[in-house]
Amino acid sequence: MARAVWKGTVIAESDHVETVEGNAYFPAAALHREYVRPSATHTTCPWKGVASYYDVIVNGETNRDAAWYYPTPSAAAANIKDHVAFWRGVAVEK
């Protein structure tokens, strides 16, 4: 089982992740939503589309924009629709 962990807290876990450009994308249903809140940040990837972000919050500490997802990915990235990836110190254990 793959897990995304920050500050000792599991943020997401799943038996299935999609790997794109070395990043593990967890199904949105695997996300423990009590540890995330939407961010106003958006970025654009030339081939995946526009990404939206979540802040990760554990025990009152905030890791800004530590999770991202593509609400409407391009056709080339259709496999990561409804999936979330992590960075900025969030460890992905497989």
DSSP file (Angstrom, degrees, kcal/mol; ACC not computed):
  #  RESIDUE AA STRUCTURE BP1 BP2  ACC     N-H-->O    O-->H-N    N-H-->O    O-->H-N    TCO  KAPPA ALPHA  PHI   PSI    X-CA   Y-CA   Z-CA
    1    1 A M              0   0    0      0, 0.0     2,-0.3     0, 0.0    14,-0.2   0.000 360.0 360.0 360.0 131.5    0.0    0.0    0.0
    2    2 A A  E     -A   14   0A   0     12,-2.8    12,-2.3    92,-0.1     2,-0.4  -0.658 360.0-172.3 -85.4 142.3    1.3    3.5   -0.9
    3    3 A R  E     -AB  13  93A   0     90,-2.7    90,-3.2    -2,-0.3     2,-0.5  -0.994  21.4-147.6-136.7 143.0    1.0    6.2    1.7
    4    4 A A  E     -AB  12  92A   0      8,-2.9     7,-3.6    -2,-0.4     8,-1.2  -0.961  29.2-176.1-106.8 123.3    1.7    9.9    1.7
    5    5 A V  E     +AB  10  91A   0     86,-3.1    86,-2.6    -2,-0.5     2,-0.4  -0.964  16.0 175.7-129.3 134.9    2.9   11.0    5.1
    6    6 A W  E >  S-A    9   0A   0      3,-2.3     3,-1.7    -2,-0.4    84,-0.1  -0.987  76.7  -7.7-138.0 130.0    3.7   14.4    6.6
    7    7 A K  T 3  S-     0   0    0     -2,-0.4     3,-0.1     1,-0.3    -1,-0.1   0.836 129.8 -56.3  56.1  35.7    4.8   15.0   10.2
    8    8 A G  T 3  S+     0   0    0      1,-0.2     2,-0.4    50,-0.0    -1,-0.3   0.519 113.9 117.2  79.0   5.2    4.0   11.4   11.0
    9    9 A T  E <   -A    6   0A   0     -3,-1.7    -3,-2.3    26,-0.0     2,-0.5  -0.904  66.6-125.8-111.7 133.0    0.4   11.7    9.8
   10   10 A V  E     +A    5   0A   0     -2,-0.4    -5,-0.2    -5,-0.2     3,-0.1  -0.654  27.3 177.0 -77.4 120.6   -1.0    9.7    6.8
   11   11 A I  E     -     0   0A   0     -7,-3.6    21,-3.4    -2,-0.5     2,-0.3   0.772  69.1  -0.5 -93.8 -33.3   -2.5   12.2    4.3
   12   12 A A  E     -AC   4  31A   0     -8,-1.2    -8,-2.9    19,-0.2    -1,-0.4  -0.985  61.3-177.4-153.7 150.9   -3.5    9.6    1.7
   13   13 A E  E     +A    3   0A   0     17,-1.2     2,-0.3    -2,-0.3   -10,-0.2  -0.973  12.0 155.4-153.6 140.7   -3.2    5.8    1.2
   14   14 A S  E     -A    2   0A   0    -12,-2.3   -12,-2.8    -2,-0.3     3,-0.1  -0.990  45.6-132.8-161.1 152.3   -4.1    3.5   -1.6
   15   15 A D  S    S+     0   0    0     -2,-0.3     2,-0.4   -14,-0.2    -1,-0.1   0.580 100.2  48.7 -79.9 -11.7   -3.3    0.1   -3.1
   16   16 A H        +     0   0    0    -14,-0.1     2,-0.3     2,-0.0    -1,-0.2  -0.983  62.5 166.2-136.0 124.4   -3.2    1.8   -6.5
   17   17 A V        -     0   0    0     -2,-0.4     2,-0.5     9,-0.1     9,-0.2  -0.956  30.5-130.2-128.7 152.7   -1.4    5.0   -7.6
   18   18 A E  E     -D   25   0B   0      7,-2.4     7,-3.5    -2,-0.3     2,-0.6  -0.882  21.6-148.1 -97.9 132.3   -0.6    6.4  -11.0
   19   19 A T  E     +D   24   0B   0     -2,-0.5     2,-0.4     5,-0.2     5,-0.2  -0.910  22.9 168.5-107.3 123.4    3.0    7.4  -11.5
   20   20 A V  E >  S-D   23   0B   0      3,-2.3     3,-2.3    -2,-0.6    -2,-0.0  -0.995  71.4 -13.4-134.8 126.0    3.7   10.3  -13.8
   21   21 A E  T 3  S-     0   0    0     -2,-0.4     3,-0.1     1,-0.3    -1,-0.1   0.838 129.0 -54.4  51.5  37.5    7.1   12.0  -14.1
   22   22 A G  T 3  S+     0   0    0      1,-0.2     2,-0.4     0, 0.0    -1,-0.3   0.427 113.2 118.9  81.7  -1.4    8.2   10.2  -10.9
   23   23 A N  E <   -D   20   0B   0     -3,-2.3    -3,-2.3    62,-0.0     2,-0.6  -0.832  60.9-134.0-101.8 135.2    5.3   11.5   -8.9
   24   24 A A  E     -D   19   0B   0     -2,-0.4     2,-0.6    -5,-0.2    62,-0.5  -0.775  17.2-157.4 -87.2 121.8    2.8    9.2   -7.3
   25   25 A Y  E     -D   18   0B   0     -7,-3.5    -7,-2.4    -2,-0.6    60,-0.3  -0.903   8.1-154.5-102.5 117.7   -0.8   10.3   -7.9
   26   26 A F  E     -E   84   0C   0     58,-3.5    58,-3.0    -2,-0.6    -9,-0.1  -0.652  28.5 -98.7 -89.4 144.4   -3.3    8.9   -5.4
   27   27 A P  E >   -E   83   0C   0      0, 0.0     3,-2.1     0, 0.0     4,-0.4  -0.364  32.9-121.2 -57.1 141.7   -7.0    8.5   -6.2
   28   28 A A  G >  S+     0   0    0     54,-3.1     3,-1.5     1,-0.3    55,-0.1   0.837 113.1  62.0 -56.0 -33.7   -8.9   11.5   -4.7
   29   29 A A  G 3  S+     0   0    0     53,-0.3    -1,-0.3     1,-0.3    54,-0.1   0.698  96.4  60.4 -66.4 -18.0  -11.0    9.0   -2.7
   30   30 A A  G <  S+     0   0    0     -3,-2.1   -17,-1.2     2,-0.1     2,-0.3   0.545  81.8 105.8 -85.1  -7.8   -7.8    8.0   -0.9
   31   31 A L  B <  S-C   12   0A   0     -3,-1.5     2,-1.3    -4,-0.4   -19,-0.2  -0.580  70.9-137.1 -78.3 128.8   -7.1   11.5    0.4
   32   32 A H    >   -     0   0    0    -21,-3.4     3,-2.3    -2,-0.3     4,-0.1  -0.723  21.8-164.7 -83.5  93.6   -7.8   12.1    4.1
   33   33 A R  G >  S+     0   0    0     -2,-1.3     3,-1.4     1,-0.3    -1,-0.2   0.629  76.3  75.5 -64.0 -16.6   -9.6   15.4    3.6
   34   34 A E  G 3  S+     0   0    0      1,-0.2    -1,-0.3    -3,-0.1    -2,-0.0   0.674  97.3  51.0 -68.5 -12.7   -9.4   16.5    7.2
   35   35 A Y  G <  S+     0   0    0     -3,-2.3    22,-3.0   -24,-0.2     2,-0.3   0.322 106.5  60.3-105.4   7.0   -5.7   17.2    6.6
   36   36 A V  E <   -F   56   0C   0     -3,-1.4    20,-0.2    20,-0.2    18,-0.0  -0.951  52.0-174.8-133.1 154.0   -6.1   19.4    3.5
   37   37 A R  E     -F   55   0C   0     18,-1.8    18,-2.9    -2,-0.3    -3,-0.0  -0.989  39.7 -94.4-141.7 146.6   -7.7   22.6    2.5
   38   38 A P  E     -F   54   0C   0      0, 0.0     2,-0.3     0, 0.0    16,-0.3  -0.262  37.2-150.6 -60.4 143.8   -8.0   24.2   -1.0
   39   39 A S  E     -     0   0C   0     14,-2.5    14,-0.4     2,-0.2    25,-0.0  -0.751  19.6-128.9-108.6 158.9   -5.3   26.7   -1.9
   40   40 A A  E    S+     0   0C   0     -2,-0.3     2,-0.2    12,-0.1    14,-0.1   0.472  74.2 114.5 -84.1  -2.4   -5.8   29.6   -4.3
   41   41 A T  E     +     0   0C   0     12,-0.1    12,-0.9    11,-0.0     2,-0.3  -0.452  38.6 173.7 -76.1 139.8   -2.6   28.5   -6.2
   42   42 A H  E     -F   52   0C   0     10,-0.2     2,-0.3    -2,-0.2    10,-0.2  -0.993   3.9-179.8-140.7 142.1   -2.8   27.3   -9.8
   43   43 A T  E     -F   51   0C   0      8,-1.4     8,-3.3    -2,-0.3     2,-0.5  -0.906  21.0-127.5-134.6 165.6    0.0   26.5  -12.2
   44   44 A T  E     -F   50   0C   0     -2,-0.3     6,-0.2     6,-0.2    -2,-0.0  -0.966  10.4-162.6-122.1 129.3    0.0   25.3  -15.8
   45   45 A C  E  >  -F   49   0C   0      4,-3.2     4,-1.8    -2,-0.5    -2,-0.0  -0.910  24.4-132.3-101.7 133.2    1.9   22.3  -17.2
   46   46 A P  T  4 S+     0   0    0      0, 0.0    -1,-0.1     0, 0.0     4,-0.1   0.777 102.7  23.6 -59.5 -26.5    2.3   22.3  -21.0
   47   47 A W  T  4 S+     0   0    0      2,-0.1    29,-0.3    27,-0.0    30,-0.2   0.662 127.0  42.7-114.9 -18.0    1.1   18.8  -21.4
   48   48 A K  T  4 S-     0   0    0      1,-0.3    26,-2.2    25,-0.1     2,-0.3   0.777  98.5-133.8 -97.0 -30.4   -1.1   18.0  -18.4
   49   49 A G  E  <  -F   45   0C   0     -4,-1.8    -4,-3.2    24,-0.2     2,-0.5  -0.834  50.4 -10.1 115.7-154.5   -3.1   21.3  -18.1
   50   50 A V  E     -F   44   0C   0     22,-0.3    22,-0.5    -2,-0.3     2,-0.3  -0.747  62.0-152.3 -92.3 126.0   -3.9   23.6  -15.2
   51   51 A A  E     -F   43   0C   0     -8,-3.3    -8,-1.4    -2,-0.5     2,-0.3  -0.739   4.1-158.0 -97.7 144.7   -3.1   22.3  -11.7
   52   52 A S  E     -FG  42  69C   0     17,-3.0    17,-2.4    -2,-0.3     2,-0.3  -0.809  16.4-141.4-112.5 160.9   -4.9   23.2   -8.5
   53   53 A Y  E     - G   0  68C   0    -12,-0.9   -14,-2.5   -14,-0.4     2,-0.4  -0.843  10.7-153.8-127.8 158.1   -3.4   22.9   -5.0
   54   54 A Y  E     -FG  38  67C   0     13,-2.6    13,-1.8    -2,-0.3    12,-0.5  -0.963  19.4-132.1-121.5 144.9   -4.2   21.9   -1.5
   55   55 A D  E     -F   37   0C   0    -18,-2.9   -18,-1.8    -2,-0.4     2,-0.5  -0.766  23.6-136.4 -83.8 143.6   -2.4   23.1    1.7
   56   56 A V  E     -FG  36  63C   0      7,-2.3     7,-3.2    -2,-0.4     2,-0.5  -0.910  21.3-168.5-103.4 130.5   -1.6   20.1    4.0
   57   57 A I  E     + G   0  62C   0    -22,-3.0     2,-0.4    -2,-0.5     5,-0.2  -0.974  12.4 168.3-127.4 122.3   -2.4   20.8    7.7
   58   58 A V  E >  S- G   0  61C   0      3,-2.3     3,-2.5    -2,-0.5   -23,-0.1  -0.994  72.4 -16.8-134.6 126.3   -1.3   18.6   10.5
   59   59 A N  T 3  S-     0   0    0     -2,-0.4     3,-0.1     1,-0.3    -1,-0.1   0.853 128.3 -51.1  48.8  42.1   -1.4   19.5   14.2
   60   60 A G  T 3  S+     0   0    0      1,-0.3     2,-0.4     0, 0.0    -1,-0.3   0.383 112.7 119.3  80.9  -4.3   -1.9   23.2   13.4
   61   61 A E  E <   -G   58   0C   0     -3,-2.5    -3,-2.3     2,-0.0     2,-0.5  -0.798  51.8-148.8 -96.4 136.9    1.2   23.3   11.1
   62   62 A T  E     -G   57   0C   0     -2,-0.4     2,-0.7    -5,-0.2    -5,-0.2  -0.901  13.5-165.9-111.6 130.8    0.5   24.2    7.4
   63   63 A N  E >   -G   56   0C   0     -7,-3.2    -7,-2.3    -2,-0.5     3,-1.3  -0.900  31.8-136.7-109.5  96.4    2.5   23.0    4.5
   64   64 A R  E 3  S-     0   0C   0     -2,-0.7    -9,-0.2     1,-0.3   -10,-0.0  -0.273  73.7  -9.1 -64.9 134.4    1.4   25.4    1.7
   65   65 A D  E 3  S+     0   0C   0      1,-0.1    -1,-0.3   -12,-0.0   -10,-0.3   0.796  84.4 145.1  54.7  34.4    0.6   24.0   -1.7
   66   66 A A  E <   +     0   0C   0     -3,-1.3    21,-2.1   -12,-0.5     2,-0.4   0.555  60.8  46.6 -82.5  -7.4    2.0   20.6   -0.7
   67   67 A A  E     -GH  54  86C   0    -13,-1.8   -13,-2.6    19,-0.2     2,-0.3  -0.986  67.2-176.3-133.2 145.4   -0.5   18.6   -2.8
   68   68 A W  E     +GH  53  85C   0     17,-2.3    17,-2.8    -2,-0.4     2,-0.3  -0.963   5.7 175.4-140.6 160.0   -1.7   19.2   -6.3
   69   69 A Y  E     -GH  52  84C   0    -17,-2.4   -17,-3.0    -2,-0.3    15,-0.1  -0.971  30.6-121.9-155.0 163.2   -4.2   17.8   -8.8
   70   70 A Y        -     0   0    0     13,-0.5    12,-0.5    10,-0.5    13,-0.2  -0.910  17.2-168.2-113.8 102.0   -5.5   18.4  -12.3
   71   71 A P  S    S+     0   0    0      0, 0.0    -1,-0.2     0, 0.0   -20,-0.1   0.877  90.3  14.4 -59.3 -38.4   -9.3   19.0  -12.2
   72   72 A T  S    S-     0   0    0    -22,-0.5   -22,-0.3     9,-0.1     6,-0.1  -0.626  87.6-170.6-136.0  75.9   -9.6   18.7  -16.0
   73   73 A P        -     0   0    0      0, 0.0   -24,-0.2     0, 0.0   -25,-0.1  -0.185  31.0 -95.2 -66.0 160.0   -6.3   17.2  -17.3
   74   74 A S    >   -     0   0    0    -26,-2.2     3,-1.3   -27,-0.1   -27,-0.0  -0.197  40.7-100.6 -64.8 166.0   -5.5   17.1  -21.0
   75   75 A A  G >  S+     0   0    0      1,-0.3     3,-1.4     2,-0.2     4,-0.2   0.850 124.1  60.3 -58.3 -34.8   -6.3   13.9  -22.9
   76   76 A A  G 3  S+     0   0    0      1,-0.3    -1,-0.3   -29,-0.3     3,-0.2   0.734 111.9  38.9 -66.5 -21.9   -2.6   12.9  -22.6
   77   77 A A  G X  S+     0   0    0     -3,-1.3     3,-2.2   -30,-0.2    -1,-0.3   0.030  74.9 124.9-115.6  25.3   -2.9   12.9  -18.8
   78   78 A A  G X   +     0   0    0     -3,-1.4     3,-1.6     1,-0.3    -1,-0.1   0.771  63.4  70.5 -57.5 -27.3   -6.4   11.4  -18.5
   79   79 A N  G 3  S+     0   0    0      1,-0.3    -1,-0.3    -3,-0.2    -2,-0.1   0.655  96.8  51.6 -68.0 -14.1   -5.0    8.7  -16.2
   80   80 A I  G X  S+     0   0    0     -3,-2.2     3,-1.4     3,-0.1   -10,-0.5   0.295  75.4 127.3-106.4  10.7   -4.5   11.3  -13.4
   81   81 A K  T <  S+     0   0    0     -3,-1.6   -53,-0.1     1,-0.3     3,-0.1  -0.464  82.7  14.2 -62.3 137.8   -8.0   12.7  -13.4
   82   82 A D  T 3  S+     0   0    0    -12,-0.5   -54,-3.1     1,-0.2   -53,-0.3   0.835 107.0 118.0  61.7  34.8   -9.4   12.6   -9.9
   83   83 A H  E <   -E   27   0C   0     -3,-1.4   -13,-0.5   -56,-0.3     2,-0.4  -0.941  50.3-150.3-129.4 153.8   -5.9   11.9   -8.5
   84   84 A V  E     -EH  26  69C   0    -58,-3.0   -58,-3.5    -2,-0.3     2,-0.3  -0.972   8.1-166.1-127.6 137.1   -3.7   13.9   -6.1
   85   85 A A  E     - H   0  68C   0    -17,-2.8   -17,-2.3    -2,-0.4     2,-0.3  -0.775   9.6-145.2-118.3 166.2    0.1   14.1   -5.8
   86   86 A F  E     + H   0  67C   0    -62,-0.5     2,-0.2    -2,-0.3   -19,-0.2  -0.900  24.7 147.2-133.5 157.0    2.4   15.5   -3.1
   87   87 A W    >   +     0   0    0    -21,-2.1     3,-1.1    -2,-0.3     4,-0.0  -0.815  40.9  84.0-158.8-160.0    5.7   17.3   -2.6
   88   88 A R  T 3  S-     0   0    0      1,-0.3     3,-0.1    -2,-0.2    -1,-0.1   0.896 125.6 -37.1  54.5  47.8    7.3   19.8   -0.2
   89   89 A G  T 3  S+     0   0    0      1,-0.3     2,-0.7    -3,-0.1    -1,-0.3   0.378  99.6 133.3  91.5  -4.9    8.4   17.3    2.4
   90   90 A V    <   -     0   0    0     -3,-1.1     2,-0.3   -24,-0.2    -1,-0.3  -0.722  51.8-140.5 -78.0 117.5    5.4   15.0    2.1
   91   91 A A  E     -B    5   0A   0    -86,-2.6   -86,-3.1    -2,-0.7     2,-0.6  -0.631   7.7-151.6 -84.3 133.4    7.0   11.5    2.0
   92   92 A V  E     -B    4   0A   0     -2,-0.3     2,-0.5   -88,-0.2   -88,-0.2  -0.931  13.3-166.9-105.3 117.9    5.5    8.9   -0.4
   93   93 A E  E      B    3   0A   0    -90,-3.2   -90,-2.7    -2,-0.6    -2,-0.0  -0.888 360.0 360.0-106.1 130.6    6.1    5.4    0.9
   94   94 A K              0   0    0     -2,-0.5    -1,-0.1   -92,-0.2   -92,-0.1   0.389 360.0 360.0-114.9 360.0    5.4    2.5   -1.4
